[in-house]
Amino acid sequence: MAVDYKNLVRAIPDFPQPGILFRDITPLLGDGEALRAVVQDLAAPFRQQRIDRVAAIEARGFVIGAPLAVELGAGFVPMRKEGKLPHETFSAQYELEYGDAAIELHQDGLQSGDNVLLVDDVLATGGTMAAAVELVQQAGANVAGILTLIELTALNGRARLPDHEVVALIRY
């Protein structure tokens, strides 16, 4: 890897609540060379596969997912917090390390048989990504892979995604 991604991620203690160490990717996003490298490095394992859609989880996943979709010549599909999408949706509940939530996907966002890459900025407990997998399955599509900029290995999120290839560029 030509770019030292870890050096561009800032650690913020006690955010969003005491006891959480937040990994802030905004310095990395502000570095054009690093952002380009992130997109290229995440795309690399999937360049030879048919990828129909890149589905990214709100909100920081969008920042990585949209340029990744362009890089792979695929469509982009947002997965948003409950109540944020205006059309008919599929919904999946999940637990965060500090609460409960739900994400949604437009019912017409994916087609049956689509090969989909799921993207988020951080893989922590795996709850959000497991919910994203559920949404892809509700739509009748296939998860081609799971991509994340950061993986918090101590939280063992990969264990909730045993049937899927997970690519993480940074591990803490």
C-alpha positions in Angstrom: 0.0 0.0 0.0 1.6 3.3 -1.1 -0.4 5.5 1.3 0.0 5.2 5.1 -3.8 5.2 5.8 -3.4 4.8 9.6 -1.3 8.0 9.8 -4.3 9.9 8.3 -6.9 8.6 10.8 -7.3 10.6 14.0 -8.3 9.0 17.3 -11.0 10.9 19.3 -11.5 9.6 22.8 -15.0 9.5 24.4 -16.9 10.3 21.2 -19.9 10.0 20.7 -20.0 8.9 24.4 -17.6 8.1 27.2 -15.6 4.9 26.6 -15.8 5.0 22.8 -12.6 5.7 20.8 -13.8 7.2 17.6 -11.7 6.8 14.4 -12.0 10.1 12.5 -11.4 9.6 8.8 -11.9 13.3 7.8 -8.1 13.9 7.5 -7.8 11.0 5.1 -10.8 12.2 3.1 -9.2 15.6 2.8 -6.1 14.2 1.2 -6.9 13.7 -2.5 -4.1 11.2 -3.1 -5.2 9.1 -0.1 -8.8 9.2 -1.1 -8.0 8.1 -4.6 -5.8 5.3 -3.2 -8.6 4.1 -0.9 -11.0 3.8 -3.8 -8.5 2.0 -6.0 -7.4 -0.4 -3.2 -11.0 -1.3 -2.3 -11.9 -1.8 -5.9 -8.8 -4.0 -6.7 -10.1 -7.4 -5.5 -13.3 -7.0 -7.5 -12.2 -5.5 -10.8 -12.5 -8.9 -12.6 -16.0 -9.6 -11.2 -19.4 -8.5 -12.4 -20.5 -5.8 -9.9 -23.9 -4.3 -10.6 -24.3 -2.1 -7.6 -22.3 -0.6 -4.7 -24.6 -0.2 -1.7 -23.2 2.1 1.0 -24.3 2.7 4.5 -25.2 6.2 5.7 -23.3 8.5 6.0 -19.5 8.1 5.8 -20.0 4.9 3.7 -21.5 7.2 1.0 -18.2 9.1 0.7 -16.3 5.9 -0.1 -19.1 4.1 -1.9 -20.0 6.6 -4.6 -16.5 7.0 -6.0 -16.1 3.2 -5.7 -19.2 2.7 -7.8 -17.8 5.0 -10.5 -14.4 3.2 -10.4 -16.1 -0.1 -11.0 -18.7 1.1 -13.5 -21.5 0.1 -11.2 -24.6 1.8 -9.9 -24.7 3.4 -6.4 -27.4 2.6 -3.9 -27.7 4.3 -0.5 -28.7 2.5 2.6 -30.1 5.1 5.0 -31.3 5.4 8.6 -34.9 4.5 9.2 -37.4 7.1 7.8 -34.9 8.9 5.6 -35.8 7.3 2.2 -38.9 8.6 0.5 -40.1 5.5 -1.4 -41.1 2.0 -0.4 -38.3 0.3 1.6 -37.0 -2.9 3.0 -35.9 -2.4 6.7 -33.4 -4.3 8.9 -32.9 -3.7 12.7 -29.4 -4.0 14.3 -27.5 -3.2 17.5 -24.6 -0.8 17.7 -21.9 -1.0 20.4 -23.8 1.9 22.0 -27.5 1.5 21.0 -30.1 0.1 18.6 -31.0 1.3 15.1 -32.4 0.4 11.7 -31.4 0.9 8.1 -33.5 0.9 5.0 -33.1 0.3 1.3 -35.5 1.3 -1.5 -37.3 -1.8 -2.7 -36.4 -0.9 -6.3 -32.7 -0.1 -5.4 -31.5 -3.6 -6.2 -32.7 -6.1 -8.7 -33.0 -9.9 -8.1 -29.6 -11.4 -9.0 -27.6 -8.2 -8.8 -24.0 -8.6 -7.5 -23.6 -6.0 -4.8 -20.6 -4.7 -2.9 -21.5 -3.4 0.6 -19.5 -0.5 1.8 -19.1 1.3 5.1 -16.3 3.3 6.8 -15.9 1.1 9.9 -16.6 -2.5 10.7 -17.1 -2.7 14.5 -19.5 -5.2 16.0 -20.8 -6.2 12.6 -24.4 -5.3 13.4 -24.8 -2.6 10.8 -23.2 -4.7 8.1 -25.2 -7.8 9.0 -28.3 -5.6 8.6 -27.0 -4.4 5.2 -26.5 -8.1 4.2 -30.1 -8.8 5.3 -31.4 -5.9 3.1 -29.5 -7.2 0.0 -31.0 -10.6 0.6 -34.5 -9.2 1.1 -34.1 -7.6 -2.4 -33.1 -11.0 -3.9 -29.6 -9.8 -4.7 -26.2 -11.3 -4.0 -23.5 -9.9 -1.7 -20.3 -10.0 -3.8 -18.2 -8.6 -1.0 -18.0 -6.3 2.0 -15.6 -3.4 2.0 -14.6 -1.2 4.8 -11.9 1.4 5.4 -11.4 0.5 9.1 -12.0 -2.8 11.0 -12.0 -2.7 14.8 -10.7 -6.3 15.3 -11.3 -6.4 19.1 -15.1 -6.1 18.5 -15.0 -9.2 16.2 -17.5 -7.9 13.6 -16.2 -10.4 11.0 -17.7 -13.2 13.0 -21.2 -11.9 12.1 -20.4 -12.1 8.4 -19.0 -15.7 8.0 -20.2 -16.3 4.5 -18.8 -13.2 3.0 -15.5 -11.9 1.8 -14.5 -8.9 4.0 -11.9 -6.4 2.8 -10.6 -3.9 5.3 -7.7 -1.5 4.6 -6.9 -0.6 8.2 -7.2 -2.8 11.2 -7.0 -1.6 14.9 
